[in-house]
Amino acid sequence: MNVILLGAPGAGKGTQATRISSRYNLPHISTGDIFRANIKNQTEIGVLAKSYIDKGQLVPDEVTCKIVENRLIEKDCENGYLLDGFPRTIAQAEVLEKFSKVDCVINIDIDFSFLMERLCGRRVCKNCGESYHVSTLNGKTSCEKCGGELYQRKDDNPETVQSRLNVYENQTAPLIDYYTRKGIIVNVAGAGTPEEVFALIVKALDSIK
Ligand code: AMP
């Protein structure tokens, strides 16, 4: 099963991706995580990606598409994959179609007014990637799941978040229509608890398995 997870920054894609990946045994492929790993290792791609990510802009399509194309030919993707944060433009979706057939697009639908607060208060585990919000951490600085150190992503500041939300609206949201026309999208309300949202996603994915 080849699945795309679509949604605005802060909609909960990462949180849901971890759950989907473990329930359906699909490799979780997050282009954002791939870029962050490259930045950490100071690769050529990392240096380039950083210059866009720090401004809340998209990394150019050619670079991003090549990374995904190379990743999807790896053995663990043979029986399916879960793409998180890709595609983010119509051009990326068109390139993806050339090398893979998508079975289902889950769109996590959330009111924009929640996102600024969610993203600026987000803390992420350095080790396992789990996300938290400062309002529920009660001052804790380590991950409940693995004990890893929590940190604030550099692009989770008001100015960069605003730019990411604008980019989403202009360049990524048109994908909702694009996949609706193809008849493969399921819209899931993202305002509930992570468990409630996950239950809706499971219902959708079980029906196409
Ligand atoms: P994310 O972790 O998905 O929020 O991604 C963090 C940042 O990485 C984004 O704001 C973009 O700058 C970059 N990025 C991630 N995925 C893509 C993509 N599919 N196309 C272009 N840039 C991306």
Boltz pocket constraint, residues with backbone or C-beta under 6 A from the ligand:
constraints:
  - pocket:
      binder: B
      contacts: [[A, 9], [A, 31], [A, 32], [A, 33], [A, 35], [A, 49], [A, 52], [A, 53], [A, 56], [A, 57], [A, 58], [A, 59], [A, 60], [A, 61], [A, 64], [A, 84], [A, 85], [A, 86], [A, 87], [A, 88], [A, 89], [A, 92], [A, 155], [A, 164]]
      max_distance: 6.0
